[in-house]
Amino acid sequence: MLLPGTVDDGVVALPGTVDDGIVVLCGTVEGCVVLFGMLEAGTLLLGVVFDDGCVVLPGTVVDGCVVELGTVLDG
């Protein structure tokens, strides 16, 4: 898990930064988004993961789409 302001592989982990077109809320690790200590490659996590996708934070951007509360995304 990265803390805001830390650096990993040349990436500064700051809230609100952008990594690969995805708004980062906590930090990044080589393109992975870290939220509340949860880590999933290329996927925004709220901490609850389903077999067919995951629940992401409201207002975040995934693949150019703004995610609404409780939205479940495939993959």
N, CA, C and O atoms as CSV, one atom per row, in Angstrom:
chain,resi,resn,atom,element,x,y,z
A,1,MET,N,N,0.842,-1.193,0.000
A,1,MET,CA,C,0.000,0.000,0.000
A,1,MET,C,C,0.877,1.242,0.000
A,1,MET,O,O,1.865,1.311,0.731
A,2,LEU,N,N,0.518,2.215,-0.815
A,2,LEU,CA,C,1.247,3.474,-0.854
A,2,LEU,C,C,0.506,4.545,-0.076
A,2,LEU,O,O,-0.722,4.625,-0.104
A,3,LEU,N,N,1.278,5.361,0.616
A,3,LEU,CA,C,0.700,6.515,1.285
A,3,LEU,C,C,0.770,7.707,0.342
A,3,LEU,O,O,1.696,7.803,-0.463
A,4,PRO,N,N,-0.201,8.622,0.431
A,4,PRO,CA,C,-0.149,9.825,-0.416
A,4,PRO,C,C,1.172,10.558,-0.257
A,4,PRO,O,O,1.641,10.766,0.862
A,5,GLY,N,N,1.766,10.944,-1.363
A,5,GLY,CA,C,3.041,11.641,-1.328
A,5,GLY,C,C,4.239,10.738,-1.501
A,5,GLY,O,O,5.351,11.223,-1.713
A,6,THR,N,N,4.037,9.427,-1.416
A,6,THR,CA,C,5.151,8.510,-1.618
A,6,THR,C,C,5.377,8.293,-3.103
A,6,THR,O,O,4.530,8.638,-3.928
A,7,VAL,N,N,6.528,7.719,-3.439
A,7,VAL,CA,C,6.882,7.502,-4.836
A,7,VAL,C,C,7.237,6.040,-5.057
A,7,VAL,O,O,7.977,5.443,-4.276
A,8,ASP,N,N,6.695,5.467,-6.142
A,8,ASP,CA,C,7.020,4.094,-6.495
A,8,ASP,C,C,7.208,4.026,-8.001
A,8,ASP,O,O,6.308,4.396,-8.754
A,9,ASP,N,N,8.360,3.560,-8.447
A,9,ASP,CA,C,8.637,3.438,-9.880
A,9,ASP,C,C,8.434,4.765,-10.599
A,9,ASP,O,O,7.935,4.795,-11.724
A,10,GLY,N,N,8.818,5.855,-9.956
A,10,GLY,CA,C,8.723,7.163,-10.585
A,10,GLY,C,C,7.344,7.787,-10.559
A,10,GLY,O,O,7.144,8.856,-11.134
A,11,VAL,N,N,6.394,7.152,-9.911
A,11,VAL,CA,C,5.030,7.680,-9.846
A,11,VAL,C,C,4.780,8.280,-8.474
A,11,VAL,O,O,4.951,7.616,-7.452
A,12,VAL,N,N,4.374,9.545,-8.461
A,12,VAL,CA,C,4.039,10.195,-7.196
A,12,VAL,C,C,2.609,9.852,-6.819
A,12,VAL,O,O,1.681,10.102,-7.588
A,13,ALA,N,N,2.435,9.287,-5.655
A,13,ALA,CA,C,1.114,8.859,-5.210
A,13,ALA,C,C,0.399,9.997,-4.508
A,13,ALA,O,O,0.515,10.165,-3.294
A,14,LEU,N,N,-0.334,10.769,-5.274
A,14,LEU,CA,C,-1.079,11.890,-4.718
A,14,LEU,C,C,-2.540,11.801,-5.130
A,14,LEU,O,O,-2.837,11.483,-6.281
A,15,PRO,N,N,-3.452,12.074,-4.212
A,15,PRO,CA,C,-4.883,12.063,-4.557
A,15,PRO,C,C,-5.185,13.037,-5.679
A,15,PRO,O,O,-4.658,14.150,-5.697
A,16,GLY,N,N,-6.025,12.630,-6.612
A,16,GLY,CA,C,-6.427,13.499,-7.698
A,16,GLY,C,C,-5.521,13.463,-8.915
A,16,GLY,O,O,-5.827,14.084,-9.933
A,17,THR,N,N,-4.392,12.734,-8.822
A,17,THR,CA,C,-3.526,12.603,-9.984
A,17,THR,C,C,-4.141,11.621,-10.976
A,17,THR,O,O,-5.096,10.911,-10.660
A,18,VAL,N,N,-3.578,11.595,-12.175
A,18,VAL,CA,C,-4.126,10.733,-13.220
A,18,VAL,C,C,-3.080,9.726,-13.656
A,18,VAL,O,O,-1.931,10.086,-13.913
A,19,ASP,N,N,-3.478,8.462,-13.739
A,19,ASP,CA,C,-2.592,7.398,-14.172
A,19,ASP,C,C,-3.300,6.595,-15.252
A,19,ASP,O,O,-4.350,6.003,-15.002
A,20,ASP,N,N,-2.732,6.573,-16.443
A,20,ASP,CA,C,-3.343,5.847,-17.564
A,20,ASP,C,C,-4.788,6.263,-17.795
A,20,ASP,O,O,-5.631,5.426,-18.120
A,21,GLY,N,N,-5.082,7.551,-17.631
A,21,GLY,CA,C,-6.429,8.046,-17.897
A,21,GLY,C,C,-7.414,7.805,-16.778
A,21,GLY,O,O,-8.590,8.144,-16.912
A,22,ILE,N,N,-6.967,7.229,-15.676
A,22,ILE,CA,C,-7.858,6.953,-14.547
A,22,ILE,C,C,-7.521,7.891,-13.395
A,22,ILE,O,O,-6.353,8.034,-13.037
A,23,VAL,N,N,-8.520,8.524,-12.820
A,23,VAL,CA,C,-8.307,9.411,-11.683
A,23,VAL,C,C,-7.908,8.589,-10.465
A,23,VAL,O,O,-8.611,7.659,-10.071
A,24,VAL,N,N,-6.781,8.941,-9.878
A,24,VAL,CA,C,-6.256,8.212,-8.730
A,24,VAL,C,C,-6.683,8.897,-7.443
A,24,VAL,O,O,-6.442,10.090,-7.262
A,25,LEU,N,N,-7.315,8.147,-6.549
A,25,LEU,CA,C,-7.788,8.726,-5.300
A,25,LEU,C,C,-6.794,8.568,-4.161
A,25,LEU,O,O,-6.840,9.332,-3.197
A,26,CYS,N,N,-5.900,7.596,-4.250
A,26,CYS,CA,C,-4.971,7.394,-3.150
A,26,CYS,C,C,-3.540,7.281,-3.637
A,26,CYS,O,O,-2.678,8.052,-3.216
A,27,GLY,N,N,-3.278,6.333,-4.517
A,27,GLY,CA,C,-1.918,6.164,-5.007
A,27,GLY,C,C,-1.868,5.156,-6.132
A,27,GLY,O,O,-2.847,4.457,-6.394
A,28,THR,N,N,-0.723,5.079,-6.802
A,28,THR,CA,C,-0.593,4.122,-7.890
A,28,THR,C,C,0.655,3.274,-7.730
A,28,THR,O,O,1.652,3.723,-7.164
A,29,VAL,N,N,0.598,2.059,-8.224
A,29,VAL,CA,C,1.756,1.179,-8.274
A,29,VAL,C,C,1.801,0.568,-9.663
A,29,VAL,O,O,1.087,-0.393,-9.947
A,30,GLU,N,N,2.641,1.125,-10.530
A,30,GLU,CA,C,2.797,0.611,-11.885
A,30,GLU,C,C,1.452,0.428,-12.574
A,30,GLU,O,O,1.187,-0.633,-13.138
A,31,GLY,N,N,0.616,1.431,-12.537
A,31,GLY,CA,C,-0.673,1.385,-13.221
A,31,GLY,C,C,-1.805,0.809,-12.398
A,31,GLY,O,O,-2.955,0.820,-12.838
A,32,CYS,N,N,-1.501,0.305,-11.209
A,32,CYS,CA,C,-2.550,-0.222,-10.336
A,32,CYS,C,C,-3.049,0.885,-9.412
A,32,CYS,O,O,-2.256,1.685,-8.915
A,33,VAL,N,N,-4.331,0.932,-9.186
A,33,VAL,CA,C,-4.904,1.955,-8.322
A,33,VAL,C,C,-5.073,1.404,-6.920
A,33,VAL,O,O,-5.646,0.330,-6.736
A,34,VAL,N,N,-4.581,2.129,-5.935
A,34,VAL,CA,C,-4.644,1.703,-4.541
A,34,VAL,C,C,-5.658,2.553,-3.795
A,34,VAL,O,O,-5.533,3.778,-3.762
A,35,LEU,N,N,-6.664,1.918,-3.193
A,35,LEU,CA,C,-7.662,2.619,-2.400
A,35,LEU,C,C,-7.836,1.935,-1.055
A,35,LEU,O,O,-8.142,0.744,-1.000
A,36,PHE,N,N,-7.649,2.661,0.005
A,36,PHE,CA,C,-7.843,2.121,1.356
A,36,PHE,C,C,-7.055,0.829,1.571
A,36,PHE,O,O,-7.528,-0.087,2.245
A,37,GLY,N,N,-5.862,0.760,1.001
A,37,GLY,CA,C,-5.020,-0.413,1.194
A,37,GLY,C,C,-5.356,-1.580,0.290
A,37,GLY,O,O,-4.677,-2.606,0.334
A,38,MET,N,N,-6.397,-1.446,-0.536
A,38,MET,CA,C,-6.760,-2.517,-1.450
A,38,MET,C,C,-6.008,-2.327,-2.760
A,38,MET,O,O,-5.817,-1.195,-3.204
A,39,LEU,N,N,-5.580,-3.415,-3.381
A,39,LEU,CA,C,-4.827,-3.326,-4.623
A,39,LEU,C,C,-5.360,-4.317,-5.647
A,39,LEU,O,O,-5.463,-5.514,-5.378
A,40,GLU,N,N,-5.695,-3.805,-6.816
A,40,GLU,CA,C,-6.176,-4.657,-7.903
A,40,GLU,C,C,-5.680,-4.048,-9.201
A,40,GLU,O,O,-5.941,-2.876,-9.469
A,41,ALA,N,N,-4.975,-4.814,-10.005
A,41,ALA,CA,C,-4.353,-4.282,-11.212
A,41,ALA,C,C,-5.369,-3.611,-12.118
A,41,ALA,O,O,-6.292,-4.254,-12.620
A,42,GLY,N,N,-5.192,-2.317,-12.322
A,42,GLY,CA,C,-6.025,-1.579,-13.251
A,42,GLY,C,C,-7.470,-1.419,-12.838
A,42,GLY,O,O,-8.301,-1.016,-13.651
A,43,THR,N,N,-7.788,-1.725,-11.590
A,43,THR,CA,C,-9.187,-1.678,-11.152
A,43,THR,C,C,-9.330,-0.831,-9.898
A,43,THR,O,O,-8.546,-0.968,-8.959
A,44,LEU,N,N,-10.327,0.042,-9.881
A,44,LEU,CA,C,-10.614,0.823,-8.689
A,44,LEU,C,C,-11.405,-0.030,-7.717
A,44,LEU,O,O,-12.412,-0.626,-8.099
A,45,LEU,N,N,-10.974,-0.099,-6.485
A,45,LEU,CA,C,-11.640,-0.934,-5.494
A,45,LEU,C,C,-12.212,-0.119,-4.347
A,45,LEU,O,O,-11.621,0.871,-3.916
A,46,LEU,N,N,-13.356,-0.544,-3.865
A,46,LEU,CA,C,-13.918,0.008,-2.645
A,46,LEU,C,C,-13.675,-0.961,-1.497
A,46,LEU,O,O,-13.893,-0.623,-0.334
A,47,GLY,N,N,-13.226,-2.159,-1.827
A,47,GLY,CA,C,-12.976,-3.176,-0.826
A,47,GLY,C,C,-13.892,-4.371,-0.970
A,47,GLY,O,O,-13.710,-5.374,-0.279
A,48,VAL,N,N,-14.879,-4.286,-1.860
A,48,VAL,CA,C,-15.788,-5.398,-2.102
A,48,VAL,C,C,-15.620,-5.839,-3.544
A,48,VAL,O,O,-15.782,-5.042,-4.468
A,49,VAL,N,N,-15.296,-7.110,-3.736
A,49,VAL,CA,C,-15.050,-7.614,-5.080
A,49,VAL,C,C,-15.985,-8.774,-5.371
A,49,VAL,O,O,-16.162,-9.670,-4.545
A,50,PHE,N,N,-16.585,-8.747,-6.568
A,50,PHE,CA,C,-17.453,-9.833,-6.996
A,50,PHE,C,C,-16.751,-10.640,-8.081
A,50,PHE,O,O,-15.759,-10.183,-8.649
A,51,ASP,N,N,-17.255,-11.831,-8.372
A,51,ASP,CA,C,-16.654,-12.669,-9.398
A,51,ASP,C,C,-16.686,-11.996,-10.764
A,51,ASP,O,O,-15.769,-12.164,-11.568
A,52,ASP,N,N,-17.755,-11.227,-11.024
A,52,ASP,CA,C,-17.910,-10.630,-12.345
A,52,ASP,C,C,-17.532,-9.155,-12.389
A,52,ASP,O,O,-17.816,-8.474,-13.374
A,53,GLY,N,N,-16.899,-8.659,-11.341
A,53,GLY,CA,C,-16.496,-7.255,-11.364
A,53,GLY,C,C,-16.243,-6.734,-9.971
A,53,GLY,O,O,-15.914,-7.494,-9.061
A,54,CYS,N,N,-16.400,-5.419,-9.806
A,54,CYS,CA,C,-16.157,-4.838,-8.499
A,54,CYS,C,C,-16.994,-3.597,-8.306
A,54,CYS,O,O,-17.408,-2.961,-9.276
A,55,VAL,N,N,-17.245,-3.249,-7.056
A,55,VAL,CA,C,-17.934,-2.013,-6.725
A,55,VAL,C,C,-16.881,-0.928,-6.565
A,55,VAL,O,O,-15.931,-1.081,-5.797
A,56,VAL,N,N,-17.056,0.170,-7.294
A,56,VAL,CA,C,-16.060,1.235,-7.263
A,56,VAL,C,C,-16.630,2.475,-6.595
A,56,VAL,O,O,-17.838,2.592,-6.384
A,57,LEU,N,N,-15.741,3.391,-6.270
A,57,LEU,CA,C,-16.164,4.610,-5.599
A,57,LEU,C,C,-16.952,5.511,-6.537
A,57,LEU,O,O,-16.641,5.581,-7.726
A,58,PRO,N,N,-17.959,6.197,-6.030
A,58,PRO,CA,C,-18.747,7.117,-6.868
A,58,PRO,C,C,-17.902,8.289,-7.346
A,58,PRO,O,O,-17.034,8.783,-6.626
A,59,GLY,N,N,-18.170,8.721,-8.563
A,59,GLY,CA,C,-17.480,9.880,-9.103
A,59,GLY,C,C,-16.131,9.592,-9.715
A,59,GLY,O,O,-15.519,10.481,-10.306
A,60,THR,N,N,-15.652,8.364,-9.586
A,60,THR,CA,C,-14.376,8.026,-10.186
A,60,THR,C,C,-14.549,7.748,-11.669
A,60,THR,O,O,-15.667,7.562,-12.149
A,61,VAL,N,N,-13.439,7.721,-12.390
A,61,VAL,CA,C,-13.488,7.531,-13.835
A,61,VAL,C,C,-12.844,6.203,-14.203
A,61,VAL,O,O,-11.695,5.935,-13.851
A,62,VAL,N,N,-13.596,5.382,-14.912
A,62,VAL,CA,C,-13.080,4.097,-15.372
A,62,VAL,C,C,-13.354,3.997,-16.863
A,62,VAL,O,O,-14.505,4.038,-17.298
A,63,ASP,N,N,-12.282,3.866,-17.646
A,63,ASP,CA,C,-12.417,3.772,-19.101
A,63,ASP,C,C,-13.237,4.922,-19.673
A,63,ASP,O,O,-14.048,4.721,-20.577
A,64,GLY,N,N,-13.026,6.124,-19.147
A,64,GLY,CA,C,-13.691,7.306,-19.677
A,64,GLY,C,C,-15.111,7.512,-19.206
A,64,GLY,O,O,-15.771,8.455,-19.643
A,65,CYS,N,N,-15.604,6.651,-18.321
A,65,CYS,CA,C,-16.976,6.771,-17.823
A,65,CYS,C,C,-16.974,7.145,-16.345
A,65,CYS,O,O,-16.194,6.603,-15.562
A,66,VAL,N,N,-17.843,8.067,-15.970
A,66,VAL,CA,C,-17.986,8.424,-14.561
A,66,VAL,C,C,-18.837,7.364,-13.881
A,66,VAL,O,O,-19.938,7.050,-14.334
A,67,VAL,N,N,-18.320,6.823,-12.801
A,67,VAL,CA,C,-18.997,5.732,-12.105
A,67,VAL,C,C,-19.947,6.279,-11.053
A,67,VAL,O,O,-19.581,7.151,-10.265
A,68,GLU,N,N,-21.167,5.765,-11.045
A,68,GLU,CA,C,-22.149,6.161,-10.051
A,68,GLU,C,C,-22.094,5.210,-8.862
A,68,GLU,O,O,-21.525,4.122,-8.951
A,69,LEU,N,N,-22.681,5.625,-7.764
A,69,LEU,CA,C,-22.659,4.841,-6.536
A,69,LEU,C,C,-23.227,3.458,-6.765
A,69,LEU,O,O,-24.327,3.310,-7.298
A,70,GLY,N,N,-22.476,2.438,-6.361
A,70,GLY,CA,C,-22.963,1.071,-6.438
A,70,GLY,C,C,-22.864,0.434,-7.805
A,70,GLY,O,O,-23.311,-0.697,-7.998
A,71,THR,N,N,-22.288,1.140,-8.752
A,71,THR,CA,C,-22.157,0.578,-10.088
A,71,THR,C,C,-21.219,-0.625,-10.066
A,71,THR,O,O,-20.159,-0.586,-9.441
A,72,VAL,N,N,-21.618,-1.691,-10.753
A,72,VAL,CA,C,-20.779,-2.879,-10.845
A,72,VAL,C,C,-20.205,-2.956,-12.252
A,72,VAL,O,O,-20.941,-2.925,-13.238
A,73,LEU,N,N,-18.889,-3.056,-12.331
A,73,LEU,CA,C,-18.214,-3.101,-13.617
A,73,LEU,C,C,-17.657,-4.487,-13.875
A,73,LEU,O,O,-17.082,-5.104,-12.978
A,74,ASP,N,N,-17.820,-4.976,-15.080
A,74,ASP,CA,C,-17.249,-6.270,-15.441
A,74,ASP,C,C,-15.734,-6.172,-15.482
A,74,ASP,O,O,-15.169,-5.132,-15.818
A,75,GLY,N,N,-15.086,-7.286,-15.131
A,75,GLY,CA,C,-13.627,-7.316,-15.184
A,75,GLY,C,C,-12.999,-6.588,-14.040
A,75,GLY,O,O,-11.773,-6.526,-13.947
